[in-house]
Amino acid sequence: MAISESIQRLDLVPARALGADPANLLARGLSRLFSLNFNFRPRYRQYLKTRDGWLDFSVALRTPDQRVALTLCFREGRVRVLRGAARNADTTLIFANRLMARDLLSMSPDDILLALMRNQVRVEGNLSLMALFNFLLSLLTQGKSLPLHAPAAAPVSHAKKVYGANSGQYLQGCPSDAVRHLADPYLSRIALDDFPRLQHFLHIHFHKRPEICIERPLLLTRWHRQYGFEKQPDGTPWHPVLRQGKVLKALLADKAPRIRDRDLLGGTTTSKDIGVVIYPDAQGTLIWNELRTVAARTLNPYDISAADQTTLHREIFPFWIRRNFREWVRQQYGNPLCQRIEERFAVFFHWKNIALSHTIADFPRLLRQGSQGMLSDIDAALAVCAPGDEERQHTLVAMRLTLEGLEAYAAHVAQEAAEQSRQCDDPVRRLELEQIARICRRVPMQPPASVHEALQAIWLGLIGLHMENTNAGLSIGRLDQWLQPYFLAEMQACRNDTERDACIARTIELCGCFFLKLTDHLPLVPDLGNHLFGGSSSDQAITLGGVTPDGESAVNDMTYILLKVTEMLRLRDPNINARYHVGKNSDVYLRRLCEVNLLTCATPSLHGDENVMAALASHGYPQEVIRDWSAVGCVEPTLSGQHLGHTGCMMFNLVAPLEMALHDGWHPLMDWRPGRRTGDAASFECFDDFYLAFEQQLGFLIEQAVTLNNYLGEAHAVLRPTPLLSALMAGTLASGRDVTRGGARYNSSGVACIGLADVTDSLMSVRHLVFDKQVLSLGALRDAVAKNFEGNAKLLSRIQTHVPRYGSGDAGALAMARRVMASVHRHFARHKNFRGGPYTTGYWSMSNHVVFGNLAGALPSGRRAGVAFTPGLTPAPQATANLLDNLRDVAMLEPAHMDNNIAFNVKYVPAAEDGHARSVQNMADYVKSYFSLGGMQMQFNVVSSATLRDAMAHPENYADLLVRISGYNAYFVTLNQEMQQELIQRAEFSA
Amino acid sequence: MNFPAPAVVEIKGNSLDDGPGIRSVVFLQGCPLNCSWCHNPEAIAARPQPVRDSTRCDAYADCAAACSRRAIDLVPVWQLNVDACDLCGQCVDACATGAIRITGRFLSVHDIVATLEPWFAFHETSAGGITLSGGEPLMYMSFAGELLQALRLRGLHTLVETCGHFSIEDFRTLAAPFISEIYFDLKLVDDQQHRRHCGRTNRVILANFRHLAAMHRCATLAVRFRIPLIPAITATESNLRGWADLLQEEGIQAVDLLPYNPLWKDKARVMGRPPSGSDTWLSEEDTSRCREYFLERDIAC
């Protein structure tokens, strides 16, 4: 197609004041400059060409009033600047005002993203192409606003540093629960100093800069370029599940086998020490704009070689511009309203754009049967598959292919280990490598016979899953339960105490290696993500303790061994979740959980087992299946190995419907009324009228959020079924369906609701001030809020001192929180997800309470504009100085309405004079009381605000300071400033 | 001395310092003494009254306007006409900054138990309980006894902090049966000094000290004796040696020494009560010197 023809295709809407507007003139001038550079300077022009030929797309820039309106058209190696904004441009940037339009072309990628988040600019159309356009811009602007050297972390000694109030003291325990061999289950005499190997990997973890690895996207893209994506080379359409089976088998077979120096477990997720994995089939193209700058960004920079930048730009990303979940929905459903709302950042955020991996694979089955046993089962199912049942046929074949791929990769790792051992001069290391070779020839094919083999089998399975599917909360499950039989067998084979001690130490080291293997990769986080989910890793949850399927205490030797590893390594990820069953689990165990929490400052997360199970029981799952639950991602309960719960499908901002109810359906930040009017605030005659308006806006936004989630669910079924995960999920052999298509035995989608305390306190404020005490009208309150309480200090004071808050022990406020949660649950429960399962509601926020708070105006609760919401469902810091009221109010919420669990943060600073034992006992007392009252989950941050302030001032001294955000752990120094401030401002309790 | 019912100054949850485990503390208003270093000055006066926290007051003047009995003067400084005030609470509601509160509320035993009830679970799990403090909780013996009985009936551990000035006969019949443990404060052994710093003779206190020491010896009541170390007042050699002698005479083998804590002064300022006494913490050396007087008589501390 000739250039002129392609331009004619564009439906141009001319600028309102044609050419006369200064901002429009400037924007056009800058665009011309941009086009001249790309048209005539070879060093820029080369970027217009990719593996598929010249870039071919158009970008429109405009203001809502069309006073600025122009289009850049990329075609056949030329960039043309056209007057007027094309209605059918591939992607459009809409500026909130003309000043923004003027500045865009000189902004850094960072600034553009911030402007996007704050709704000063919005995008309509393909986001990959917008990222591409920003990348091209960055070629011209690069160097501006870039720090030349990223700050290097100072060396940290991991063995000694303790940030909590008590240091150098360790409690001893006595055998309890189902412990068989550990005389002191607290393992108080074992320390990190005993394990130089683990110290070595910890050093890499804290000091090695992560590096983008293109192994997976390159192999993937090359395969698809050869064998097609939508269609096979012969033109027949691919069955998506079969295609994914084939591509994963090829990926695993071609993946380079790698064994880290000194490691005891073979195989790595990427080709780097700490690799950042790119999934261009999900959100990978959103890093396009940062290819040149990602190594220099302030927060969490990644290294990337120049050659890899070029490969990504030329070969990989262009293939995926439209082949990702987000763009599939946009094309299939015509840029639907729900997607346009989501892309404004202020209302909801859908993780399903990125992954459907928030689940736990059926590792016990892999351990029980080996992949060989699983293949026999698949073959048996294939043998009885009805002819003509193509879906089942393709799915079973695809599952088979992926397991074959996994076996091929294991064989390659075994070869690599054997090869390395032949070249190794160190006799000790040579033996270790020979052992890795031996083990990888055996697992995952055969059932393992030792802890070492079991961990290797699970790790190889995880690598396969990481190659198939974005790792966003792909979790491990009940590792203590699964490893205990192997540990018992090994201990029983020991002849004396020396051998037994060696066996315990070896097991600790192996589990430490396994934990550190889980840190060998990071999710790709665009800089925008640093603002949205600061400092988050993949959130791979491991669950400890609780009860067995028979209802007996499940706390065993491996529980304590894994707790020791948690205490020594103090890693943000894996995310350790401990179940504590009041009555079934001992106080010895509870004290140890609290001691580890105190020593690590932030982990494990503690779950009230009975209450979590009560929430699951509201879905009618069988009792023995419920008892086997484990946490996924942050805190969310999932039926281990048989449940695609996608428990992190979206983050939902509860404050948005409140703002819309106050403003008759209009959202202040978005400057948009996406739904219907629900009445002028001044017109409400009683509190319930106002609540009804809130609930109507809530219902509308929930409907939109669910619609988008279901569209995205369909996108997964079409674009990226996951046959390996399906092979590792109970129920798929019977259903003959991939898990993305509802094949798992149990299905659901879990939502994280954010801002409960802010909404509850705001509603209390409205009721108290407007309807109970009649201090002012709702119209006046709305206006004061809209002005961010400027000139209204008295009203703000009154709100802060007179309105009872949720978490203060006030019965009315607690009832209000329960009412809001019931409304939220009722609206979500009306819908089913794409896979046919229910929606579950949870109250944890990762770090989105900071982002959503940043994007929200002032609230009737007295919270000023832009300030972070409270994390999870934690009450506001000013609610009370009495921790007991806080704990009790949260414990009194309804578990059935929190079936996706909660994150309740408590910042607790023990008094220095209390001593270690008393501090641990106090924590244990709080936890046990809270669980007895009905609490589902809580997490302590045992670090004072003073320490956090010092860490902000001297980050170099605090590289490994662990903090709990909302559901996940992070290193404090990797957080953005708003997050750091939010942590400091949390209520700090001491007695 | 048996008034029917005291006002409750404060009910505080989550205390780890007033006895074993997690506790709640009920502070009762009214005290027979008037110690110059008192940490709870708002509990000395025997009747509730509105008080203003000058650090929070923004001088909106809504309190005076809201008072139907014109009991609040704003000029030259905020002042309450105590006799005119009927405790209606309008000033508290009217004050936007929350600077005014009424110290003390008249609550029935039933109301106090209901306020404490949400926290019972914490007391039970932690082997904690309820502490009665003040003021002097045993000033209203029958009320204290009823409250303690109600709490014991709920299975809770009860602890009383006393200055020792109470009627021993009433104590034996009305309160002692319902007390799990009692903290008895020993201040000044010399009557002259006691009159000077605590505003009253210590004769009753010394007599009660001997009664309770006897009960402790016979294990009919768990008593812990405590001495607040106030620089230049109680933490003097003659005073401490005096107590050490008495303790030894009574065969008491342990005493708790409570080092001086100047944090109470802010509280006194808010109350408009001129603070007196030292501004600094008791030094480590001074504390260990105080300890010596007891250790040399084999009294643990």
Contacts between the chains, C-beta under 8 A, distances in Angstrom:
chain1	res1	chain2	res2	distance
A	773	B	93	7.7
A	793	B	58	7.8
A	794	B	58	7.5
A	794	B	60	6.3
A	794	B	96	4.7
A	794	B	97	7.9
A	795	B	96	7.5
A	797	B	58	7.0
A	797	B	96	4.6
A	797	B	97	4.5
A	797	B	98	7.2
A	798	B	96	4.1
A	798	B	97	7.9
A	800	B	98	7.5
A	801	B	95	7.9
A	801	B	96	7.2
A	801	B	97	6.2
A	801	B	98	2.8
A	802	B	93	7.8
A	802	B	96	7.8
A	802	B	98	6.7
A	809	B	118	6.3
A	882	B	12	7.5
A	882	B	13	4.5
A	882	B	14	5.0
A	883	B	14	5.1
A	884	B	13	4.3
A	884	B	14	4.6
A	884	B	22	7.4
A	884	B	24	8.0
A	884	B	118	7.4
A	884	B	119	4.9
A	884	B	122	5.4
A	885	B	13	6.6
A	885	B	118	7.4
A	887	B	122	7.7
A	888	B	118	5.3
A	888	B	119	7.3
A	888	B	121	7.6
A	911	B	16	7.5
A	914	B	16	7.4
A	921	B	126	8.0
A	922	B	16	6.2
A	922	B	22	7.3
A	922	B	126	7.7
A	925	B	21	6.8
A	925	B	22	5.6
A	925	B	122	7.0
A	925	B	125	5.6
A	925	B	126	3.6
A	925	B	128	7.7
A	926	B	22	7.4
A	926	B	122	7.2
A	928	B	125	4.7
A	929	B	22	7.5
A	929	B	121	4.8
A	929	B	122	4.3
A	929	B	124	7.7
A	929	B	125	4.4
A	929	B	126	6.9
A	932	B	121	5.6
A	932	B	125	6.3
A	933	B	121	5.2
A	989	B	14	7.8
A	991	B	14	5.8
A	991	B	15	6.0
A	991	B	16	3.5
A	991	B	17	6.5
A	991	B	22	7.9
